[in-house]
Amino acid sequence: MLEDVSDLLADPVDGTALSSQDGYRSLVSAQGRSYEVCADGFVTLAACETLAHDGDDAQMVADRETFLSQGHYAPFVEAVTQGVHDALDDAGVGNDIAPALCEIGAGTGYYLSHTLDAVDDSRGVGIDVSYPAVQKLTTSHSRVGAVVADALERLPLRDECIHALTVIFAPHNSAEFARVLAPGGSVVVLNAESGHLRELREPLGIMDVEPGSTERIIEDMAQYFVPVQAPQLVEFKMRLDQPSIAAQIGMSPSARHIEPEVLHQRVATLPERMDITARASITRFVRPAE
Ligand SMILES: C[S@@+](CC[C@H](N)C(=O)[O-])C[C@H]1O[C@@H](n2cnc3c(N)ncnc32)[C@H](O)[C@@H]1O
């Protein structure tokens, strides 16, 4: 709930603290800017009325929820949760501090809610630019505060308030990550690698992940962050039936390039069940020692 994370949130215009008004019906800045908390329990924190990006649409969000709820990505969730545990250990976040987590491009809250379950007394801000995603995110966990915001703009978070920030198949904003991370905190990045879903590329006509994408993230982050160690590959097979394959493609960027009817026809030509490769790397970033 927003109440759990309100001390972490900030005005997206000038970064000043927000306080609740009318029992969390709105969040208000010292300058009097007011951000309405909608009946579903999330808030839009944006400097402009129209967001520059729109993120996943309702069908992509529905497909994401269908696919992730089947547990196929469990090794990815475990790797991210382990990364957050390592981050909190390194930051020395102990029993006296409630760990503050944030996921950028949090989607339906699948990863963030698992991590919150695994880290005692933690609370988490989930940020996504997609309204249908944030509607799901709001109810994903009792300790999630859900915010609609563009992660490529100023983040609606106070300076140095987040102990571990996760970015899972989502956009990066290294300058803002550096600003909001508490001293000693980490950014945990899960990024798809070339070969992800390789068995589906040809029959469905979807593009491969460009080789070198993790190296490019490391370069983008290099002004503010260094990796703690080399990216760790997480690779495993998923046994997927046709509806799960359709949901997997429906939640991915390929969904934007293939008409749903065409995808449906191509999926119908596949075997009833297939063993599909999932392949991503996890990298934990920290600020370099001064
Ligand atoms: C591939 S999905 C990953 C979602 C989630 N991390 C997961 O793995 O289940 C990317 C997410 O980033 C969101 N997104 C895209 N551009 C964004 C932006 N500029 N700011 C915030 N979120 C964004 C999308 O709406 C979508 O929910």
The ligand as an SDF file (V2000), in Angstrom:
LIG
                    3D

 27 29  0  0  0  0  0  0  0  0999 V2000
    9.1460   -6.6530  -20.4760 C   0  0  0  0  0  0  0  0  0  0  0  0
    8.1160   -5.9000  -19.2930 S   0  0  0  0  0  0  0  0  0  0  0  0
    8.8050   -6.4710  -17.7430 C   0  0  0  0  0  0  0  0  0  0  0  0
    7.8400   -6.3740  -16.5880 C   0  0  0  0  0  0  0  0  0  0  0  0
    8.3620   -7.0110  -15.2880 C   0  0  0  0  0  0  0  0  0  0  0  0
    9.6240   -6.4650  -14.9020 N   0  0  0  0  0  0  0  0  0  0  0  0
    8.4510   -8.5010  -15.4690 C   0  0  0  0  0  0  0  0  0  0  0  0
    9.5060   -8.9990  -15.8660 O   0  0  0  0  0  0  0  0  0  0  0  0
    7.4370   -9.1790  -15.2660 O   0  0  0  0  0  0  0  0  0  0  0  0
    8.6530   -4.2080  -19.3160 C   0  0  0  0  0  0  0  0  0  0  0  0
    7.8350   -3.3250  -18.4060 C   0  0  0  0  0  0  0  0  0  0  0  0
    8.4050   -2.0000  -18.4290 O   0  0  0  0  0  0  0  0  0  0  0  0
    7.3530   -1.0620  -18.5700 C   0  0  0  0  0  0  0  0  0  0  0  0
    7.9190    0.1440  -19.1780 N   0  0  0  0  0  0  0  0  0  0  0  0
    8.2790    0.3300  -20.4770 C   0  0  0  0  0  0  0  0  0  0  0  0
    8.7760    1.5720  -20.6370 N   0  0  0  0  0  0  0  0  0  0  0  0
    8.7320    2.1820  -19.4230 C   0  0  0  0  0  0  0  0  0  0  0  0
    9.0840    3.4710  -18.9460 C   0  0  0  0  0  0  0  0  0  0  0  0
    9.6150    4.3950  -19.7600 N   0  0  0  0  0  0  0  0  0  0  0  0
    8.8960    3.7500  -17.6250 N   0  0  0  0  0  0  0  0  0  0  0  0
    8.3590    2.8220  -16.7940 C   0  0  0  0  0  0  0  0  0  0  0  0
    7.9990    1.5820  -17.1910 N   0  0  0  0  0  0  0  0  0  0  0  0
    8.1780    1.2610  -18.4820 C   0  0  0  0  0  0  0  0  0  0  0  0
    6.2980   -1.7690  -19.3960 C   0  0  0  0  0  0  0  0  0  0  0  0
    5.0200   -1.2070  -19.2340 O   0  0  0  0  0  0  0  0  0  0  0  0
    6.3870   -3.1870  -18.8470 C   0  0  0  0  0  0  0  0  0  0  0  0
    5.5330   -3.3930  -17.7480 O   0  0  0  0  0  0  0  0  0  0  0  0
  1  2  1  0
  2  3  1  0
  2 10  1  0
  3  4  1  0
  4  5  1  0
  5  6  1  0
  5  7  1  0
  7  8  2  0
  7  9  1  0
 10 11  1  0
 11 12  1  0
 11 26  1  0
 12 13  1  0
 13 14  1  0
 13 24  1  0
 14 15  1  0
 14 23  1  0
 15 16  2  0
 16 17  1  0
 17 18  1  0
 17 23  2  0
 18 19  1  0
 18 20  2  0
 20 21  1  0
 21 22  2  0
 22 23  1  0
 24 25  1  0
 24 26  1  0
 26 27  1  0
M  CHG  2   2   1   9  -1
M  END
$$$$
